[in-house]
């Protein structure tokens, strides 16, 4: 998500969060488009809002079948990559985040 839609999301996020107290946030990111877009908008606004951001991803376990486990592993790595690109701390929670 780039360009106009990201700028619109950034503006709406700024309007909603500009007066929210608390400056240290953990952003839960699943790896889906909506949570990644929110992370991108918050990362772009963190300086203006004075936020300290970190990224958390919950890996929902190794009790699933092989295909599901592989999907969950890929989602965790995708989110880890976004956090690294944005220079944010990353926290993996759940069975695989022990």
C-alpha positions as CSV (number, residue, x, y, z in Angstrom):
1,X,0.0,0.0,0.0
2,X,1.7,3.1,-1.2
3,X,0.9,6.6,-2.3
4,X,-2.5,8.2,-1.8
5,X,-4.1,5.4,0.2
6,X,-1.2,5.3,2.7
7,X,-1.2,9.1,3.0
8,X,-5.0,9.0,3.7
9,X,-4.5,6.3,6.3
10,X,-1.7,8.2,7.9
11,X,-3.8,11.3,8.1
12,X,-6.8,9.5,9.6
13,X,-4.5,7.8,12.1
14,X,-3.0,11.1,13.1
15,X,-6.4,12.6,13.6
16,X,-7.5,9.7,15.9
17,X,-4.2,9.3,17.8
18,X,-2.9,12.8,18.0
19,X,-4.3,13.3,21.5
20,X,-4.1,9.8,22.9
21,X,-2.0,9.6,26.1
22,X,0.9,7.2,26.4
23,X,3.9,7.3,24.2
24,X,5.3,3.7,24.3
25,X,3.3,1.4,22.1
26,X,3.5,-2.2,21.0
27,X,1.7,-2.7,17.7
28,X,0.3,-6.2,17.2
29,X,0.9,-7.2,13.6
30,X,-0.6,-10.3,12.0
31,X,1.1,-9.9,8.7
32,X,-2.2,-9.1,6.9
33,X,-2.7,-6.0,4.8
34,X,-4.6,-4.1,7.5
35,X,-2.2,-4.5,10.3
36,X,0.8,-3.9,8.1
37,X,-0.8,-0.7,6.8
38,X,-1.4,0.4,10.4
39,X,2.2,-0.3,11.3
40,X,3.4,1.7,8.3
41,X,1.2,4.7,9.2
42,X,2.3,4.6,12.8
43,X,5.9,4.3,11.9
44,X,5.6,7.4,9.6
45,X,3.8,9.3,12.4
46,X,5.9,8.3,15.3
47,X,8.2,11.3,15.2
48,X,5.3,13.8,15.0
49,X,3.4,12.0,17.8
50,X,6.4,11.4,19.9
51,X,5.8,7.6,20.0
52,X,8.2,4.8,20.8
53,X,7.0,1.8,18.8
54,X,7.7,-1.9,19.0
55,X,6.2,-4.7,17.0
56,X,4.6,-7.9,18.3
57,X,3.5,-11.0,16.4
58,X,1.7,-13.9,18.0
59,X,2.7,-17.3,16.5
60,X,-0.4,-19.4,17.2
61,X,1.4,-22.6,17.8
62,X,3.0,-25.7,16.5
63,X,0.0,-27.9,17.1
64,X,-1.2,-27.3,13.6
65,X,-0.6,-29.3,10.4
66,X,2.6,-28.8,8.4
67,X,1.0,-26.4,5.9
68,X,-0.5,-24.3,8.6
69,X,2.7,-24.3,10.6
70,X,4.7,-23.2,7.5
71,X,2.2,-20.4,6.8
72,X,2.5,-19.2,10.4
73,X,6.3,-19.3,10.2
74,X,6.2,-17.3,7.0
75,X,3.8,-14.7,8.6
76,X,6.2,-14.3,11.5
77,X,9.2,-13.8,9.2
78,X,7.2,-11.3,7.1
79,X,6.4,-9.2,10.2
80,X,10.0,-9.5,11.5
81,X,11.1,-8.1,8.2
82,X,8.8,-5.2,8.4
83,X,10.0,-4.4,11.9
84,X,13.6,-4.6,10.8
85,X,13.0,-2.4,7.7
86,X,11.3,0.2,10.0
87,X,14.1,-0.1,12.6
88,X,11.6,-1.2,15.3
89,X,12.1,-3.8,18.0
90,X,10.3,-7.1,17.2
91,X,8.8,-9.5,19.8
92,X,7.6,-13.0,18.8
93,X,5.0,-14.4,21.2
94,X,3.4,-17.8,21.4
95,X,4.7,-21.3,20.9
96,X,7.5,-20.4,18.4
97,X,8.5,-17.3,20.3
98,X,9.7,-19.1,23.4
